[in-house]
Amino acid sequence: MFLFQRSPPAARTRINALRQLYRKFLAENTSDARGLRLMRDWLSPDQRAQFDGSGFFEVVGCDSGKRYRIYGGGRALNVYEIDDVGRLKVGWCFLPLGQLVAGDVMLAQKIAIETDEHNALMVAHRFAPRGAFGPPTRSQAGS
């Protein structure tokens, strides 16, 4: 008759720690996580703090000097022109071609506004902000 011994508590603790580390590694290496990391690397320190705190960051158009707010989620209806006090004026819907993750879409939108605002807005669809409902929240945007 064989007697099976349970692992000592220290071994179980190490095994659990390794499992958690492996799960964290897998979670941090999804395409969504890599896209957000790349986008965050391209943000200025102020933009990164804005995004981390509020789920959006602001950019300045290279042609007009207008300010735009890009909300997390990066799927559609997430770019808004804002006035001097931060109120939403008009929304702009434009996305790069292809099946891209949210971070890649937001990075493309940021670069387009900062380097080729006129042409980005030429292809964009203009829409009215959602009034009292406002832009997507962090939970709605999937952030």
C-alpha positions as CSV (number, residue, x, y, z in Angstrom):
1,M,0.0,0.0,0.0
2,F,1.4,3.4,-1.0
3,L,1.0,6.4,1.1
4,F,0.9,9.7,-0.8
5,Q,2.3,12.6,1.1
6,R,1.0,16.1,0.5
7,S,3.5,18.7,-0.5
8,P,4.8,20.7,2.3
9,P,3.3,24.2,2.7
10,A,6.4,25.9,1.4
11,A,6.3,23.9,-1.8
12,R,2.7,24.7,-2.3
13,T,3.4,28.3,-1.8
14,R,6.2,28.2,-4.4
15,I,3.9,26.4,-6.9
16,N,1.1,28.9,-6.4
17,A,3.6,31.8,-6.8
18,L,4.8,30.3,-10.1
19,R,1.2,29.8,-11.3
20,Q,0.4,33.5,-10.6
21,L,3.6,34.6,-12.3
22,Y,2.8,32.5,-15.4
23,R,-0.8,33.9,-15.5
24,K,0.5,37.4,-15.2
25,F,3.0,36.8,-18.0
26,L,0.2,35.5,-20.3
27,A,-2.1,38.4,-19.4
28,E,0.7,41.0,-20.2
29,N,1.5,39.5,-23.5
30,T,-1.9,39.5,-25.2
31,S,-2.2,41.6,-28.4
32,D,-4.4,44.0,-26.5
33,A,-1.8,44.5,-23.7
34,R,1.0,44.9,-26.2
35,G,-1.0,47.5,-28.2
36,L,-1.7,49.5,-25.0
37,R,2.0,49.3,-24.0
38,L,3.1,50.6,-27.4
39,M,0.6,53.4,-27.3
40,R,1.6,54.4,-23.8
41,D,5.3,54.4,-24.9
42,W,4.4,57.1,-27.5
43,L,2.4,59.3,-25.1
44,S,4.1,62.3,-23.4
45,P,4.3,62.1,-19.6
46,D,1.3,64.4,-19.3
47,Q,-0.7,62.3,-21.8
48,R,0.2,59.1,-20.0
49,A,-0.9,60.5,-16.7
50,Q,-4.2,61.7,-18.3
51,F,-4.8,58.3,-19.8
52,D,-4.0,56.4,-16.6
53,G,-6.2,58.7,-14.5
54,S,-9.1,59.4,-16.8
55,G,-9.1,56.8,-19.7
56,F,-8.4,59.5,-22.3
57,F,-5.5,61.7,-23.5
58,E,-5.5,65.0,-25.4
59,V,-3.6,65.9,-28.5
60,V,-3.2,69.2,-30.4
61,G,-3.8,69.3,-34.2
62,C,-0.7,70.2,-36.2
63,D,-2.7,72.3,-38.7
64,S,-5.3,74.1,-36.6
65,G,-3.9,74.0,-33.1
66,K,-7.3,72.6,-32.0
67,R,-7.4,70.2,-29.1
68,Y,-8.8,66.7,-29.4
69,R,-9.5,64.1,-26.7
70,I,-8.9,60.5,-27.6
71,Y,-10.8,58.1,-25.3
72,G,-9.8,54.5,-24.5
73,G,-11.5,51.7,-26.3
74,G,-10.2,52.9,-29.7
75,R,-12.9,51.2,-31.7
76,A,-15.0,54.1,-33.1
77,L,-16.6,57.3,-31.9
78,N,-13.7,58.0,-29.5
79,V,-12.1,61.2,-30.8
80,Y,-13.6,64.5,-29.8
81,E,-12.7,68.1,-30.6
82,I,-12.8,70.1,-27.3
83,D,-13.0,73.7,-26.5
84,D,-10.8,75.8,-24.2
85,V,-12.4,74.6,-21.0
86,G,-12.5,70.9,-22.1
87,R,-16.2,70.6,-23.3
88,L,-16.9,68.3,-26.2
89,K,-17.6,70.3,-29.4
90,V,-17.7,67.7,-32.1
91,G,-16.8,64.1,-32.5
92,W,-14.7,62.7,-35.3
93,C,-14.8,59.0,-36.4
94,F,-11.8,57.7,-38.2
95,L,-9.9,54.4,-38.0
96,P,-6.9,52.9,-39.6
97,L,-7.7,49.9,-42.0
98,G,-7.4,46.4,-40.6
99,Q,-8.3,44.5,-37.5
100,L,-6.2,46.4,-34.9
101,V,-6.4,46.3,-31.2
102,A,-7.5,49.4,-29.3
103,G,-4.0,50.7,-28.4
104,D,-2.9,50.5,-32.0
105,V,-6.0,52.4,-33.2
106,M,-5.6,55.2,-30.6
107,L,-1.9,55.5,-31.4
108,A,-2.7,55.8,-35.1
109,Q,-5.4,58.5,-34.3
110,K,-2.9,60.4,-32.2
111,I,-0.2,60.3,-34.9
112,A,-2.7,61.3,-37.6
113,I,-3.9,64.4,-35.7
114,E,-0.5,65.5,-34.6
115,T,1.2,65.1,-38.0
116,D,-1.6,65.2,-40.7
117,E,-4.7,66.7,-39.1
118,H,-6.2,68.1,-42.3
119,N,-6.1,64.7,-44.2
120,A,-7.3,62.8,-41.1
121,L,-10.3,65.0,-40.8
122,M,-11.0,64.8,-44.5
123,V,-11.7,61.1,-44.2
124,A,-13.4,61.3,-40.8
125,H,-17.1,61.2,-40.2
126,R,-18.3,64.1,-38.1
127,F,-20.8,63.3,-35.4
128,A,-22.5,65.2,-32.5
129,P,-21.2,64.4,-29.0
130,R,-23.6,62.2,-27.0
131,G,-25.1,65.1,-25.1
132,A,-25.8,64.3,-21.5
133,F,-24.5,60.8,-21.9
134,G,-21.0,62.0,-22.9
135,P,-18.2,59.9,-24.3
136,P,-17.6,56.3,-23.3
137,T,-16.6,55.7,-19.7
138,R,-13.6,53.5,-18.9
139,S,-15.9,50.5,-18.2
140,Q,-17.8,51.1,-21.5
141,A,-14.6,51.5,-23.4
142,G,-13.1,48.2,-22.2
143,S,-10.2,49.9,-20.4
